[in-house]
Amino acid sequence: MNRRPHMKRDYPEHPIIGVGAVIVAGGRALLVRRNTEPLCGEWSVPGGMLELGEKLRDGVRREALEETGVEVEPGEVLDVFDSIFTDALGQTQYHYVLIDYLCRPISGEAQAGGDASDVRWVSAEALPAMGLREATQQVVRKGLKLAGKSSS
């Protein structure tokens, strides 16, 4: 695949579109521990930057597979939100527009890869202990709730 040079992620000229996979199965969501900035070392949903010419759901599938080893089928959009980080001088260091999809796993065993150093299936009760950002915790709870309704 002929890839273009990577877009500059820090101090970008424009907001960067990111996609996230809220992967839910058996009442649990699959989280990844990030090993790149921003949020290095923090738990989050699998995801990353959309590539030029790539459709949103294809980006979700690719990122989920790269970071978790799990093939997913993206469903509905759970949330769209801004993720903006400023530096000590108040300049915008990172600016992502994130689109998170509810996903169901199709195949594969969860294992860390790509920008993830660890993966873990987590129940709603275990979420507070994971130290997730508020927006992330909310979207995961929303995904767990919706997936629970569709499976009952």
C-alpha positions in Angstrom: 0.0 0.0 0.0 1.4 3.4 -1.0 1.3 5.4 2.2 1.8 9.1 2.3 4.1 10.7 4.9 2.4 10.7 8.3 0.6 13.9 9.2 2.2 15.8 12.0 0.2 14.9 15.1 1.7 17.5 17.5 1.1 21.1 16.8 -1.0 20.3 13.8 -2.2 23.0 11.3 -5.7 21.5 11.4 -7.7 19.2 13.7 -7.0 15.5 13.0 -9.9 13.1 12.6 -9.6 10.0 14.9 -11.8 7.0 15.2 -12.4 4.8 18.2 -13.8 1.3 18.6 -16.0 0.6 21.7 -15.8 -3.2 21.4 -18.4 -4.9 23.5 -19.0 -8.6 24.1 -20.6 -10.5 27.0 -21.2 -7.3 29.0 -17.6 -6.2 28.9 -15.7 -3.6 26.8 -12.2 -4.1 25.4 -9.8 -1.3 26.6 -6.2 -0.7 25.5 -3.3 0.9 27.4 -1.8 3.6 25.1 2.0 3.5 24.5 2.2 6.8 22.5 1.3 10.4 23.3 -1.1 11.8 24.0 -2.3 9.7 26.9 0.7 7.4 27.0 0.2 4.8 29.8 -3.5 5.6 30.1 -6.4 3.1 29.4 -8.7 4.1 26.5 -10.7 2.6 23.7 -8.8 1.3 20.7 -8.5 3.8 17.9 -6.3 6.2 16.0 -6.0 8.6 13.1 -8.1 8.2 10.0 -5.9 7.8 6.9 -6.4 9.8 3.7 -8.9 8.1 1.4 -10.1 5.8 4.2 -13.7 5.5 5.1 -14.6 6.0 8.8 -15.8 2.4 9.5 -12.8 1.0 7.6 -10.5 3.1 9.9 -12.3 1.7 12.9 -11.8 -1.9 11.7 -8.1 -1.3 10.9 -7.3 0.4 14.2 -9.2 -2.2 16.3 -7.3 -5.0 14.5 -3.9 -3.3 14.8 -4.3 -2.5 18.5 -6.2 -5.5 19.8 -5.9 -8.3 17.2 -9.7 -8.5 17.1 -11.7 -8.1 13.9 -14.8 -6.0 14.5 -18.0 -4.9 12.8 -18.6 -1.2 13.5 -22.3 -0.3 14.2 -23.7 3.0 15.3 -21.8 6.1 16.2 -21.8 6.5 20.0 -20.3 9.9 20.3 -18.3 12.6 18.5 -16.1 14.8 20.6 -13.1 17.1 20.7 -9.8 16.0 22.3 -7.6 19.1 22.6 -4.4 19.3 24.6 -2.5 22.6 25.2 1.1 23.0 26.2 2.5 25.0 29.1 2.3 28.2 26.9 -1.3 27.6 26.0 -0.6 26.5 22.4 -2.6 23.7 21.0 -0.3 20.7 21.0 -2.9 18.1 19.9 -6.3 18.5 18.5 -8.4 15.5 17.5 -12.0 15.2 16.5 -12.9 11.7 17.7 -15.7 9.6 16.4 -16.4 6.5 18.5 -18.4 3.5 17.2 -20.1 0.7 19.0 -18.4 -2.4 17.6 -19.0 -6.1 18.0 -16.1 -8.6 17.8 -16.2 -11.0 14.9 -13.0 -13.0 15.3 -9.6 -13.0 16.9 -8.2 -13.1 20.4 -7.5 -9.9 22.2 -3.8 -9.1 22.3 -1.9 -5.8 22.4 -0.3 -4.4 19.2 0.3 -1.2 17.3 0.0 1.8 19.7 -1.3 -0.4 22.6 0.9 -2.0 25.3 -1.8 -3.9 27.0 -5.5 -5.0 26.4 -8.2 -5.8 29.0 -11.9 -6.8 28.9 -13.6 -4.7 31.5 -17.1 -4.7 33.0 -19.1 -1.6 33.8 -18.3 -2.1 37.5 -14.6 -2.2 36.9 -14.5 1.0 34.8 -13.9 3.5 37.7 -10.7 1.6 38.7 -9.2 2.0 35.1 -8.6 5.8 35.5 -10.3 6.6 32.2 -10.9 10.2 31.1 -14.5 11.3 31.8 -15.5 11.4 28.1 -14.0 7.9 27.5 -15.8 6.4 30.5 -19.1 7.9 29.4 -18.8 6.5 25.9 -17.8 3.1 27.1 -20.8 3.0 29.5 -23.1 4.1 26.7 -21.7 1.3 24.5 -22.1 -1.3 27.2 -25.7 -0.1 27.8 -26.7 -0.2 24.2 -25.1 -3.6 23.5 -26.9 -5.0 26.6 -30.2 -3.8 25.2 -29.6 -5.4 21.8 -28.6 -8.7 23.2 -31.5 -9.1 25.7 
